Amino acid sequence: MTQKEYIRKLRSSLAFFVSENELNDIVSDLEEVFSDSMADGKSEEQICSSLGSPKDAAGNILSERGVTVSTGKMLAKAGAFAIITAVSMYFLWDNIYDSLFIMPFVPLGLLFFTENGKLTGLMEKRISLSGIISCILPMINIFLFPKLADMLLANDLSALFPLGAAITTVTAVSLVFAVLSVKTNPYGVIIPAAGSAASLCIVVLQAYAAFHLNDNVFIDIGEDIRTQQIAFRARFMNIFITTLFIAGIIIFVFSAFRRDKASISCMYAVLGTLMLLSRERSILRHLDILAETKPILHYVSPSLWAEACAMIILSVMITVCLALRKARNNG
């Protein structure tokens, strides 16, 4: 093992448990050890062997700082986190308006839970650029999906596949960035592997739906042709909206697992996206397809847009306040 590989693995093992400044100090001390030992004629492989594995070295460093890492406790907390998230998102999915009073408190509550009642520790971590991108990209689908629904209701077959392909592409790219953002986490490869498997299933399902949007429908002469065509393609629309929601939940959970400076803002950005997607789904379920319809986005109330935007703005303010508070404490 080379010096570069050793330090990279040590960083990965420590990143979740110490601040960025502490981590830089540890790496600086370790680089000095390598430099002194190499001056004495030792090779990088010999130095790495004498230091022990990066995981053991990280455990010793955390023990010296009084940080206890319990895998069982962490897994139990992760399980509880998953259950709370699933229940919260079910209420959002099932009834958007009844859950509006609860959802704004979910991200902060979950972060308090994962941070043992303290959020200031988040301000000591770095910002994951890939994580931020993964949370911003799904917002595009807020506008692409209703456009796809409008084209379906208008029976404009020429636009269905391109829009379906665009939604699938945005989802795939956002999930790739989400998986990349959790490469460093205390669970090793478990979280990225599970996220990759779920993401692949979502993208495959969306691609399947996109390819079948233009399929011909069997016409029953006794029924309205337009109604049959829309009903036939509605099942593929349901695949899109369901997978978009699941993808959003994955990105939401990854935002919390990253536990970086932008975690709060990212979780609220995803939550705002999910709220609007849930409303779009509700509109499609209750829309009279035979009536003269306006664009789907017209039915999303201004108050819902306002709440989604307000949550994102509030989360940015909380992030900035915590960062300023941390800066003052360090000063």
URGITA-V113202 format. One line per field, one symbol per residue. phi: phi as a letter, one per 20 degrees, with the letter a starting at -180 (. if undefined). burial: + if it has 9 or more other C-alpha atoms within 8 Angstrom, else -. Layout:
BEGIN
phi = ???
burial = ???
END
This chain:
BEGIN
phi = .effffffffgffegedcfffffffffffffffffffffeneefffffffenfgffffffffffemedddffffffffffgffffffffffffebfffeffegfefgffffgffelncdffffeefeeffffffeeggfffgeffffffffffeleffeffgfffffffffffffffffffdfdbfemeffffffffffffffffffgfffdfeffdfeegfcfffffffffeffffffffffffffffgffffffffldfegffffffffffffffffffffffdfefeefdeggffeefgffgfffffffffffffgffffffffffff
burial = --+--++-++++++++--++--+---+--+---+--++---+-++-++-----++-++---++----------+--+---++--+--++-++---+--++--++-++--++++++---+++++++--+-++++++++++++++++++++++++-+++-+++-++++++-++++++++++++++++-----++--++--+--++-+++-++--+-----------+-++++--+--++-+++-++++++++++++++-++++++++++++++++++++++++-+-----------++---+---++-+++-++--++-++--++--+-----
END
